[in-house]
Amino acid sequence: MEPAAAAGRPEKPPDHPEAARGAADAAALRRAASPWSWLSAAAAGLVAVGLGGAALLVWWALAFHPAHARLWMVPAGLVLLGTPILAWLSLLASGPCGRHAPPGAAAYMSA
């Protein structure tokens, strides 16, 4: 049974503006309830940045190291390689997985 019908209200037709808003609200709640989508996007970006830094360092080592040319590639590669480590530490310190207690739990625990 639909929630609207259970409350004694008639169900809105699908083309009604309030019905569309309810579907958008439900989609927003699903996105807010699941932090894994943005976490996986962040992980993919961090992996790409780290691989880019490693590739830059390997390219420099193979092509330019014997001549000690293009030395700017070394610090740039190290920064790109170290950025994901700092970003992962920041993500883990902020607790993205919802490990925090729900808002009402603080009052329950203090009682």
Backbone atoms as SQL, in Angstrom:
CREATE TABLE atoms (id INTEGER PRIMARY KEY, chain TEXT, resi INTEGER, resn TEXT, atom TEXT, x REAL, y REAL, z REAL);
INSERT INTO atoms VALUES
  (1, 'A', 1, 'MET', 'N', 0.850, -1.166, 0.000),
  (2, 'A', 1, 'MET', 'CA', 0.000, 0.000, 0.000),
  (3, 'A', 1, 'MET', 'C', 0.897, 1.231, 0.000),
  (4, 'A', 2, 'GLU', 'N', 0.546, 2.223, -0.797),
  (5, 'A', 2, 'GLU', 'CA', 1.311, 3.455, -0.908),
  (6, 'A', 2, 'GLU', 'C', 1.181, 4.289, 0.357),
  (7, 'A', 3, 'PRO', 'N', 2.201, 5.057, 0.734),
  (8, 'A', 3, 'PRO', 'CA', 2.100, 5.897, 1.936),
  (9, 'A', 3, 'PRO', 'C', 0.978, 6.919, 1.854),
  (10, 'A', 4, 'ALA', 'N', 0.732, 7.483, 0.643),
  (11, 'A', 4, 'ALA', 'CA', -0.324, 8.487, 0.506),
  (12, 'A', 4, 'ALA', 'C', -1.687, 7.843, 0.735),
  (13, 'A', 5, 'ALA', 'N', -1.865, 6.639, 0.209),
  (14, 'A', 5, 'ALA', 'CA', -3.136, 5.956, 0.378),
  (15, 'A', 5, 'ALA', 'C', -3.317, 5.509, 1.826),
  (16, 'A', 6, 'ALA', 'N', -2.236, 5.152, 2.482),
  (17, 'A', 6, 'ALA', 'CA', -2.324, 4.716, 3.870),
  (18, 'A', 6, 'ALA', 'C', -2.731, 5.870, 4.780),
  (19, 'A', 7, 'ALA', 'N', -2.348, 7.082, 4.428),
  (20, 'A', 7, 'ALA', 'CA', -2.676, 8.245, 5.244),
  (21, 'A', 7, 'ALA', 'C', -4.063, 8.783, 4.924),
  (22, 'A', 8, 'GLY', 'N', -4.762, 8.176, 3.956),
  (23, 'A', 8, 'GLY', 'CA', -6.096, 8.622, 3.616),
  (24, 'A', 8, 'GLY', 'C', -6.117, 9.733, 2.591),
  (25, 'A', 9, 'ARG', 'N', -4.980, 10.061, 2.009),
  (26, 'A', 9, 'ARG', 'CA', -4.911, 11.088, 0.977),
  (27, 'A', 9, 'ARG', 'C', -4.916, 10.412, -0.386),
  (28, 'A', 10, 'PRO', 'N', -5.533, 11.020, -1.379),
  (29, 'A', 10, 'PRO', 'CA', -5.489, 10.418, -2.713),
  (30, 'A', 10, 'PRO', 'C', -4.085, 10.516, -3.295),
  (31, 'A', 11, 'GLU', 'N', -3.730, 9.529, -4.086),
  (32, 'A', 11, 'GLU', 'CA', -2.404, 9.509, -4.697),
  (33, 'A', 11, 'GLU', 'C', -2.359, 10.497, -5.852),
  (34, 'A', 12, 'LYS', 'N', -1.242, 11.218, -5.976),
  (35, 'A', 12, 'LYS', 'CA', -1.099, 12.219, -7.030),
  (36, 'A', 12, 'LYS', 'C', -0.773, 11.520, -8.353),
  (37, 'A', 13, 'PRO', 'N', -1.271, 12.057, -9.479),
  (38, 'A', 13, 'PRO', 'CA', -0.898, 11.479, -10.771),
  (39, 'A', 13, 'PRO', 'C', 0.580, 11.738, -11.048),
  (40, 'A', 14, 'PRO', 'N', 1.219, 10.912, -11.888),
  (41, 'A', 14, 'PRO', 'CA', 2.666, 11.061, -12.121),
  (42, 'A', 14, 'PRO', 'C', 3.064, 12.408, -12.706),
  (43, 'A', 15, 'ASP', 'N', 2.144, 13.101, -13.432),
  (44, 'A', 15, 'ASP', 'CA', 2.519, 14.380, -14.035),
  (45, 'A', 15, 'ASP', 'C', 2.286, 15.571, -13.098),
  (46, 'A', 16, 'HIS', 'N', 1.832, 15.316, -11.897),
  (47, 'A', 16, 'HIS', 'CA', 1.591, 16.371, -10.913),
  (48, 'A', 16, 'HIS', 'C', 2.929, 16.890, -10.390),
  (49, 'A', 17, 'PRO', 'N', 3.086, 18.231, -10.214),
  (50, 'A', 17, 'PRO', 'CA', 4.373, 18.774, -9.748),
  (51, 'A', 17, 'PRO', 'C', 4.823, 18.222, -8.397),
  (52, 'A', 18, 'GLU', 'N', 3.880, 17.983, -7.487),
  (53, 'A', 18, 'GLU', 'CA', 4.269, 17.459, -6.178),
  (54, 'A', 18, 'GLU', 'C', 4.776, 16.024, -6.281),
  (55, 'A', 19, 'ALA', 'N', 4.247, 15.246, -7.227),
  (56, 'A', 19, 'ALA', 'CA', 4.724, 13.876, -7.408),
  (57, 'A', 19, 'ALA', 'C', 6.152, 13.886, -7.922),
  (58, 'A', 20, 'ALA', 'N', 6.453, 14.807, -8.857),
  (59, 'A', 20, 'ALA', 'CA', 7.821, 14.905, -9.381),
  (60, 'A', 20, 'ALA', 'C', 8.775, 15.357, -8.287),
  (61, 'A', 21, 'ARG', 'N', 8.322, 16.290, -7.441),
  (62, 'A', 21, 'ARG', 'CA', 9.179, 16.760, -6.352),
  (63, 'A', 21, 'ARG', 'C', 9.447, 15.639, -5.354),
  (64, 'A', 22, 'GLY', 'N', 8.451, 14.811, -5.095),
  (65, 'A', 22, 'GLY', 'CA', 8.646, 13.684, -4.191),
  (66, 'A', 22, 'GLY', 'C', 9.654, 12.689, -4.726),
  (67, 'A', 23, 'ALA', 'N', 9.630, 12.456, -6.031),
  (68, 'A', 23, 'ALA', 'CA', 10.610, 11.550, -6.639),
  (69, 'A', 23, 'ALA', 'C', 12.009, 12.145, -6.555),
  (70, 'A', 24, 'ALA', 'N', 12.137, 13.466, -6.754),
  (71, 'A', 24, 'ALA', 'CA', 13.443, 14.118, -6.658),
  (72, 'A', 24, 'ALA', 'C', 13.956, 14.069, -5.226),
  (73, 'A', 25, 'ASP', 'N', 13.048, 14.271, -4.253),
  (74, 'A', 25, 'ASP', 'CA', 13.450, 14.197, -2.852),
  (75, 'A', 25, 'ASP', 'C', 13.918, 12.791, -2.494),
  (76, 'A', 26, 'ALA', 'N', 13.232, 11.782, -3.010),
  (77, 'A', 26, 'ALA', 'CA', 13.638, 10.409, -2.733),
  (78, 'A', 26, 'ALA', 'C', 15.000, 10.116, -3.344),
  (79, 'A', 27, 'ALA', 'N', 15.246, 10.640, -4.557),
  (80, 'A', 27, 'ALA', 'CA', 16.550, 10.435, -5.187),
  (81, 'A', 27, 'ALA', 'C', 17.648, 11.145, -4.396),
  (82, 'A', 28, 'ALA', 'N', 17.356, 12.342, -3.897),
  (83, 'A', 28, 'ALA', 'CA', 18.343, 13.072, -3.094),
  (84, 'A', 28, 'ALA', 'C', 18.643, 12.325, -1.804),
  (85, 'A', 29, 'LEU', 'N', 17.624, 11.736, -1.191),
  (86, 'A', 29, 'LEU', 'CA', 17.852, 10.961, 0.033),
  (87, 'A', 29, 'LEU', 'C', 18.706, 9.732, -0.251),
  (88, 'A', 30, 'ARG', 'N', 18.479, 9.088, -1.386),
  (89, 'A', 30, 'ARG', 'CA', 19.317, 7.935, -1.730),
  (90, 'A', 30, 'ARG', 'C', 20.764, 8.350, -1.924),
  (91, 'A', 31, 'ARG', 'N', 20.971, 9.497, -2.585),
  (92, 'A', 31, 'ARG', 'CA', 22.346, 9.959, -2.785),
  (93, 'A', 31, 'ARG', 'C', 22.984, 10.333, -1.452),
  (94, 'A', 32, 'ALA', 'N', 22.239, 10.996, -0.573),
  (95, 'A', 32, 'ALA', 'CA', 22.784, 11.418, 0.718),
  (96, 'A', 32, 'ALA', 'C', 23.041, 10.218, 1.619),
  (97, 'A', 33, 'ALA', 'N', 22.253, 9.175, 1.485),
  (98, 'A', 33, 'ALA', 'CA', 22.403, 8.016, 2.356),
  (99, 'A', 33, 'ALA', 'C', 23.600, 7.162, 1.962),
  (100, 'A', 34, 'SER', 'N', 24.060, 7.284, 0.735),
  (101, 'A', 34, 'SER', 'CA', 25.155, 6.436, 0.276),
  (102, 'A', 34, 'SER', 'C', 26.391, 7.278, -0.033),
  (103, 'A', 35, 'PRO', 'N', 27.351, 7.363, 0.888),
  (104, 'A', 35, 'PRO', 'CA', 28.560, 8.129, 0.615),
  (105, 'A', 35, 'PRO', 'C', 29.528, 7.390, -0.299),
  (106, 'A', 36, 'TRP', 'N', 29.220, 6.172, -0.650),
  (107, 'A', 36, 'TRP', 'CA', 30.168, 5.380, -1.442),
  (108, 'A', 36, 'TRP', 'C', 30.316, 5.886, -2.856),
  (109, 'A', 37, 'SER', 'N', 29.305, 6.555, -3.409),
  (110, 'A', 37, 'SER', 'CA', 29.429, 7.038, -4.777),
  (111, 'A', 37, 'SER', 'C', 30.493, 8.134, -4.874),
  (112, 'A', 38, 'TRP', 'N', 30.434, 9.108, -3.976),
  (113, 'A', 38, 'TRP', 'CA', 31.454, 10.151, -4.054),
  (114, 'A', 38, 'TRP', 'C', 32.799, 9.644, -3.545),
  (115, 'A', 39, 'LEU', 'N', 32.775, 8.674, -2.665),
  (116, 'A', 39, 'LEU', 'CA', 34.021, 8.112, -2.179),
  (117, 'A', 39, 'LEU', 'C', 34.735, 7.335, -3.279),
  (118, 'A', 40, 'SER', 'N', 33.980, 6.594, -4.078),
  (119, 'A', 40, 'SER', 'CA', 34.604, 5.859, -5.170),
  (120, 'A', 40, 'SER', 'C', 35.104, 6.814, -6.251),
  (121, 'A', 41, 'ALA', 'N', 34.395, 7.918, -6.495),
  (122, 'A', 41, 'ALA', 'CA', 34.866, 8.915, -7.454),
  (123, 'A', 41, 'ALA', 'C', 36.154, 9.576, -6.954),
  (124, 'A', 42, 'ALA', 'N', 36.205, 9.875, -5.674),
  (125, 'A', 42, 'ALA', 'CA', 37.423, 10.450, -5.101),
  (126, 'A', 42, 'ALA', 'C', 38.582, 9.464, -5.174),
  (127, 'A', 43, 'ALA', 'N', 38.308, 8.201, -4.920),
  (128, 'A', 43, 'ALA', 'CA', 39.353, 7.184, -4.990),
  (129, 'A', 43, 'ALA', 'C', 39.888, 7.049, -6.408),
  (130, 'A', 44, 'ALA', 'N', 38.997, 7.066, -7.394),
  (131, 'A', 44, 'ALA', 'CA', 39.441, 6.965, -8.786),
  (132, 'A', 44, 'ALA', 'C', 40.299, 8.165, -9.166),
  (133, 'A', 45, 'GLY', 'N', 39.913, 9.346, -8.723),
  (134, 'A', 45, 'GLY', 'CA', 40.713, 10.531, -9.006),
  (135, 'A', 45, 'GLY', 'C', 42.075, 10.492, -8.339),
  (136, 'A', 46, 'LEU', 'N', 42.105, 10.038, -7.097),
  (137, 'A', 46, 'LEU', 'CA', 43.386, 9.959, -6.388),
  (138, 'A', 46, 'LEU', 'C', 44.313, 8.926, -7.011),
  (139, 'A', 47, 'VAL', 'N', 43.753, 7.819, -7.442),
  (140, 'A', 47, 'VAL', 'CA', 44.566, 6.793, -8.114),
  (141, 'A', 47, 'VAL', 'C', 45.118, 7.356, -9.422),
  (142, 'A', 48, 'ALA', 'N', 44.302, 8.106, -10.167),
  (143, 'A', 48, 'ALA', 'CA', 44.761, 8.694, -11.425),
  (144, 'A', 48, 'ALA', 'C', 45.889, 9.692, -11.198),
  (145, 'A', 49, 'VAL', 'N', 45.758, 10.519, -10.171),
  (146, 'A', 49, 'VAL', 'CA', 46.812, 11.502, -9.869),
  (147, 'A', 49, 'VAL', 'C', 48.100, 10.791, -9.460),
  (148, 'A', 50, 'GLY', 'N', 47.991, 9.769, -8.619),
  (149, 'A', 50, 'GLY', 'CA', 49.176, 9.026, -8.188),
  (150, 'A', 50, 'GLY', 'C', 49.857, 8.316, -9.347),
  (151, 'A', 51, 'LEU', 'N', 49.064, 7.717, -10.226),
  (152, 'A', 51, 'LEU', 'CA', 49.650, 7.054, -11.396),
  (153, 'A', 51, 'LEU', 'C', 50.294, 8.066, -12.349),
  (154, 'A', 52, 'GLY', 'N', 49.699, 9.250, -12.458),
  (155, 'A', 52, 'GLY', 'CA', 50.306, 10.299, -13.273),
  (156, 'A', 52, 'GLY', 'C', 51.658, 10.723, -12.722),
  (157, 'A', 53, 'GLY', 'N', 51.759, 10.871, -11.408),
  (158, 'A', 53, 'GLY', 'CA', 53.044, 11.223, -10.797),
  (159, 'A', 53, 'GLY', 'C', 54.079, 10.128, -10.973),
  (160, 'A', 54, 'ALA', 'N', 53.663, 8.878, -10.807),
  (161, 'A', 54, 'ALA', 'CA', 54.592, 7.766, -11.007),
  (162, 'A', 54, 'ALA', 'C', 55.044, 7.695, -12.454),
  (163, 'A', 55, 'ALA', 'N', 54.119, 7.911, -13.382),
  (164, 'A', 55, 'ALA', 'CA', 54.485, 7.881, -14.802),
  (165, 'A', 55, 'ALA', 'C', 55.457, 9.006, -15.144),
  (166, 'A', 56, 'LEU', 'N', 55.253, 10.175, -14.551),
  (167, 'A', 56, 'LEU', 'CA', 56.162, 11.295, -14.801),
  (168, 'A', 56, 'LEU', 'C', 57.562, 10.986, -14.279),
  (169, 'A', 57, 'LEU', 'N', 57.654, 10.388, -13.102),
  (170, 'A', 57, 'LEU', 'CA', 58.961, 10.035, -12.555),
  (171, 'A', 57, 'LEU', 'C', 59.640, 8.947, -13.379),
  (172, 'A', 58, 'VAL', 'N', 58.883, 7.957, -13.825),
  (173, 'A', 58, 'VAL', 'CA', 59.468, 6.894, -14.659),
  (174, 'A', 58, 'VAL', 'C', 59.932, 7.457, -15.987),
  (175, 'A', 59, 'TRP', 'N', 59.126, 8.333, -16.580),
  (176, 'A', 59, 'TRP', 'CA', 59.520, 8.942, -17.848),
  (177, 'A', 59, 'TRP', 'C', 60.806, 9.742, -17.679),
  (178, 'A', 60, 'TRP', 'N', 60.898, 10.523, -16.592),
  (179, 'A', 60, 'TRP', 'CA', 62.117, 11.289, -16.359),
  (180, 'A', 60, 'TRP', 'C', 63.307, 10.366, -16.157),
  (181, 'A', 61, 'ALA', 'N', 63.133, 9.297, -15.378),
  (182, 'A', 61, 'ALA', 'CA', 64.246, 8.388, -15.099),
  (183, 'A', 61, 'ALA', 'C', 64.742, 7.701, -16.363),
  (184, 'A', 62, 'LEU', 'N', 63.839, 7.353, -17.237),
  (185, 'A', 62, 'LEU', 'CA', 64.249, 6.644, -18.449),
  (186, 'A', 62, 'LEU', 'C', 64.797, 7.574, -19.521),
  (187, 'A', 63, 'ALA', 'N', 64.226, 8.743, -19.679),
  (188, 'A', 63, 'ALA', 'CA', 64.589, 9.599, -20.796),
  (189, 'A', 63, 'ALA', 'C', 65.584, 10.704, -20.440),
  (190, 'A', 64, 'PHE', 'N', 65.501, 11.274, -19.268),
  (191, 'A', 64, 'PHE', 'CA', 66.271, 12.479, -18.983),
  (192, 'A', 64, 'PHE', 'C', 67.266, 12.347, -17.841),
  (193, 'A', 65, 'HIS', 'N', 67.212, 11.287, -17.054),
  (194, 'A', 65, 'HIS', 'CA', 68.111, 11.153, -15.918),
  (195, 'A', 65, 'HIS', 'C', 69.580, 11.095, -16.322),
  (196, 'A', 66, 'PRO', 'N', 69.951, 10.330, -17.347),
  (197, 'A', 66, 'PRO', 'CA', 71.390, 10.282, -17.676),
  (198, 'A', 66, 'PRO', 'C', 71.976, 11.647, -18.007),
  (199, 'A', 67, 'ALA', 'N', 71.196, 12.537, -18.610),
  (200, 'A', 67, 'ALA', 'CA', 71.708, 13.854, -18.978),
  (201, 'A', 67, 'ALA', 'C', 71.431, 14.895, -17.901),
  (202, 'A', 68, 'HIS', 'N', 70.759, 14.519, -16.837),
  (203, 'A', 68, 'HIS', 'CA', 70.328, 15.455, -15.785),
  (204, 'A', 68, 'HIS', 'C', 69.586, 16.639, -16.388),
  (205, 'A', 69, 'ALA', 'N', 68.701, 16.337, -17.321),
  (206, 'A', 69, 'ALA', 'CA', 67.903, 17.373, -17.979),
  (207, 'A', 69, 'ALA', 'C', 66.478, 17.328, -17.420),
  (208, 'A', 70, 'ARG', 'N', 65.781, 18.418, -17.606),
  (209, 'A', 70, 'ARG', 'CA', 64.387, 18.567, -17.181),
  (210, 'A', 70, 'ARG', 'C', 64.179, 18.138, -15.730),
  (211, 'A', 71, 'LEU', 'N', 64.949, 18.724, -14.869),
  (212, 'A', 71, 'LEU', 'CA', 64.879, 18.371, -13.453),
  (213, 'A', 71, 'LEU', 'C', 63.574, 18.804, -12.788),
  (214, 'A', 72, 'TRP', 'N', 62.818, 19.672, -13.424),
  (215, 'A', 72, 'TRP', 'CA', 61.539, 20.087, -12.871),
  (216, 'A', 72, 'TRP', 'C', 60.569, 18.913, -12.758),
  (217, 'A', 73, 'MET', 'N', 60.797, 17.871, -13.535),
  (218, 'A', 73, 'MET', 'CA', 59.894, 16.722, -13.536),
  (219, 'A', 73, 'MET', 'C', 59.961, 15.942, -12.224),
  (220, 'A', 74, 'VAL', 'N', 61.092, 16.013, -11.539),
  (221, 'A', 74, 'VAL', 'CA', 61.245, 15.244, -10.300),
  (222, 'A', 74, 'VAL', 'C', 60.350, 15.802, -9.190),
  (223, 'A', 75, 'PRO', 'N', 60.434, 17.084, -8.841),
  (224, 'A', 75, 'PRO', 'CA', 59.529, 17.563, -7.784),
  (225, 'A', 75, 'PRO', 'C', 58.057, 17.520, -8.199),
  (226, 'A', 76, 'ALA', 'N', 57.782, 17.770, -9.473),
  (227, 'A', 76, 'ALA', 'CA', 56.389, 17.690, -9.927),
  (228, 'A', 76, 'ALA', 'C', 55.869, 16.263, -9.785),
  (229, 'A', 77, 'GLY', 'N', 56.671, 15.287, -10.149),
  (230, 'A', 77, 'GLY', 'CA', 56.260, 13.890, -10.010),
  (231, 'A', 77, 'GLY', 'C', 56.097, 13.481, -8.559),
  (232, 'A', 78, 'LEU', 'N', 56.981, 13.967, -7.701),
  (233, 'A', 78, 'LEU', 'CA', 56.867, 13.639, -6.276),
  (234, 'A', 78, 'LEU', 'C', 55.631, 14.269, -5.641),
  (235, 'A', 79, 'VAL', 'N', 55.305, 15.495, -6.053),
  (236, 'A', 79, 'VAL', 'CA', 54.096, 16.140, -5.534),
  (237, 'A', 79, 'VAL', 'C', 52.866, 15.369, -5.987),
  (238, 'A', 80, 'LEU', 'N', 52.827, 15.002, -7.263),
  (239, 'A', 80, 'LEU', 'CA', 51.687, 14.238, -7.763),
  (240, 'A', 80, 'LEU', 'C', 51.596, 12.863, -7.117),
  (241, 'A', 81, 'LEU', 'N', 52.716, 12.268, -6.829),
  (242, 'A', 81, 'LEU', 'CA', 52.722, 10.956, -6.195),
  (243, 'A', 81, 'LEU', 'C', 52.345, 11.038, -4.711),
  (244, 'A', 82, 'GLY', 'N', 52.703, 12.130, -4.045),
  (245, 'A', 82, 'GLY', 'CA', 52.408, 12.266, -2.619),
  (246, 'A', 82, 'GLY', 'C', 51.037, 12.830, -2.314),
  (247, 'A', 83, 'THR', 'N', 50.411, 13.488, -3.277),
  (248, 'A', 83, 'THR', 'CA', 49.097, 14.078, -3.059),
  (249, 'A', 83, 'THR', 'C', 48.050, 13.048, -2.641),
  (250, 'A', 84, 'PRO', 'N', 47.955, 11.893, -3.305),
  (251, 'A', 84, 'PRO', 'CA', 46.938, 10.923, -2.879),
  (252, 'A', 84, 'PRO', 'C', 47.128, 10.425, -1.450),
  (253, 'A', 85, 'ILE', 'N', 48.353, 10.340, -0.996),
  (254, 'A', 85, 'ILE', 'CA', 48.597, 9.888, 0.380),
  (255, 'A', 85, 'ILE', 'C', 48.000, 10.886, 1.368),
  (256, 'A', 86, 'LEU', 'N', 48.262, 12.173, 1.143),
  (257, 'A', 86, 'LEU', 'CA', 47.699, 13.195, 2.036),
  (258, 'A', 86, 'LEU', 'C', 46.181, 13.265, 1.918),
  (259, 'A', 87, 'ALA', 'N', 45.671, 13.093, 0.716),
  (260, 'A', 87, 'ALA', 'CA', 44.217, 13.132, 0.540),
  (261, 'A', 87, 'ALA', 'C', 43.551, 11.952, 1.238),
  (262, 'A', 88, 'TRP', 'N', 44.141, 10.764, 1.149),
  (263, 'A', 88, 'TRP', 'CA', 43.572, 9.597, 1.839),
  (264, 'A', 88, 'TRP', 'C', 43.600, 9.789, 3.350),
  (265, 'A', 89, 'LEU', 'N', 44.689, 10.357, 3.845),
  (266, 'A', 89, 'LEU', 'CA', 44.739, 10.636, 5.286),
  (267, 'A', 89, 'LEU', 'C', 43.644, 11.617, 5.692),
  (268, 'A', 90, 'SER', 'N', 43.404, 12.631, 4.862),
  (269, 'A', 90, 'SER', 'CA', 42.345, 13.598, 5.161),
  (270, 'A', 90, 'SER', 'C', 40.973, 12.940, 5.120),
  (271, 'A', 91, 'LEU', 'N', 40.737, 12.096, 4.115),
  (272, 'A', 91, 'LEU', 'CA', 39.450, 11.409, 4.016),
  (273, 'A', 91, 'LEU', 'C', 39.220, 10.469, 5.193),
  (274, 'A', 92, 'LEU', 'N', 40.234, 9.748, 5.570),
  (275, 'A', 92, 'LEU', 'CA', 40.077, 8.819, 6.676),
  (276, 'A', 92, 'LEU', 'C', 39.898, 9.546, 8.003),
  (277, 'A', 93, 'ALA', 'N', 40.553, 10.688, 8.149),
  (278, 'A', 93, 'ALA', 'CA', 40.419, 11.453, 9.386),
  (279, 'A', 93, 'ALA', 'C', 39.034, 12.092, 9.493),
  (280, 'A', 94, 'SER', 'N', 38.407, 12.408, 8.359),
  (281, 'A', 94, 'SER', 'CA', 37.093, 13.048, 8.403),
  (282, 'A', 94, 'SER', 'C', 35.967, 12.046, 8.601),
  (283, 'A', 95, 'GLY', 'N', 36.230, 10.763, 8.441),
  (284, 'A', 95, 'GLY', 'CA', 35.215, 9.743, 8.657),
  (285, 'A', 95, 'GLY', 'C', 34.132, 9.719, 7.607),
  (286, 'A', 96, 'PRO', 'N', 34.452, 9.453, 6.341),
  (287, 'A', 96, 'PRO', 'CA', 33.445, 9.526, 5.286),
  (288, 'A', 96, 'PRO', 'C', 32.447, 8.377, 5.294),
  (289, 'A', 97, 'CYS', 'N', 32.689, 7.343, 6.040),
  (290, 'A', 97, 'CYS', 'CA', 31.861, 6.141, 5.965),
  (291, 'A', 97, 'CYS', 'C', 30.696, 6.175, 6.938),
  (292, 'A', 98, 'GLY', 'N', 30.404, 7.290, 7.546),
  (293, 'A', 98, 'GLY', 'CA', 29.268, 7.385, 8.455),
  (294, 'A', 98, 'GLY', 'C', 29.491, 6.642, 9.766),
  (295, 'A', 99, 'ARG', 'N', 30.706, 6.636, 10.239),
  (296, 'A', 99, 'ARG', 'CA', 30.994, 5.938, 11.492),
  (297, 'A', 99, 'ARG', 'C', 30.602, 6.764, 12.703),
  (298, 'A', 100, 'HIS', 'N', 30.127, 7.970, 12.481),
  (299, 'A', 100, 'HIS', 'CA', 29.718, 8.825, 13.594),
  (300, 'A', 100, 'HIS', 'C', 28.366, 8.360, 14.125),
  (301, 'A', 101, 'ALA', 'N', 28.118, 8.626, 15.365),
  (302, 'A', 101, 'ALA', 'CA', 26.840, 8.266, 15.970),
  (303, 'A', 101, 'ALA', 'C', 25.740, 9.152, 15.399),
  (304, 'A', 102, 'PRO', 'N', 24.525, 8.646, 15.314),
  (305, 'A', 102, 'PRO', 'CA', 23.416, 9.483, 14.848),
  (306, 'A', 102, 'PRO', 'C', 23.185, 10.658, 15.795),
  (307, 'A', 103, 'PRO', 'N', 22.544, 11.747, 15.313),
  (308, 'A', 103, 'PRO', 'CA', 22.369, 12.934, 16.155),
  (309, 'A', 103, 'PRO', 'C', 21.653, 12.671, 17.466),
  (310, 'A', 104, 'GLY', 'N', 20.690, 11.796, 17.511),
  (311, 'A', 104, 'GLY', 'CA', 19.964, 11.540, 18.739),
  (312, 'A', 104, 'GLY', 'C', 20.705, 10.653, 19.721),
  (313, 'A', 105, 'ALA', 'N', 21.786, 10.035, 19.292),
  (314, 'A', 105, 'ALA', 'CA', 22.515, 9.105, 20.146),
  (315, 'A', 105, 'ALA', 'C', 23.250, 9.829, 21.279),
  (316, 'A', 106, 'ALA', 'N', 23.634, 11.090, 21.077),
  (317, 'A', 106, 'ALA', 'CA', 24.363, 11.818, 22.111),
  (318, 'A', 106, 'ALA', 'C', 23.484, 12.028, 23.343),
  (319, 'A', 107, 'ALA', 'N', 22.223, 12.359, 23.127),
  (320, 'A', 107, 'ALA', 'CA', 21.323, 12.546, 24.265),
  (321, 'A', 107, 'ALA', 'C', 21.046, 11.229, 24.957),
  (322, 'A', 108, 'TYR', 'N', 20.971, 10.163, 24.181),
  (323, 'A', 108, 'TYR', 'CA', 20.714, 8.851, 24.752),
  (324, 'A', 108, 'TYR', 'C', 21.903, 8.382, 25.578),
  (325, 'A', 109, 'MET', 'N', 23.111, 8.654, 25.103),
  (326, 'A', 109, 'MET', 'CA', 24.309, 8.183, 25.805),
  (327, 'A', 109, 'MET', 'C', 24.560, 8.985, 27.079),
  (328, 'A', 110, 'SER', 'N', 24.160, 10.272, 27.079),
  (329, 'A', 110, 'SER', 'CA', 24.431, 11.079, 28.265),
  (330, 'A', 110, 'SER', 'C', 23.418, 10.828, 29.369),
  (331, 'A', 111, 'ALA', 'N', 22.294, 10.234, 29.055),
  (332, 'A', 111, 'ALA', 'CA', 21.271, 9.999, 30.073),
  (333, 'A', 111, 'ALA', 'C', 21.588, 8.812, 30.947);
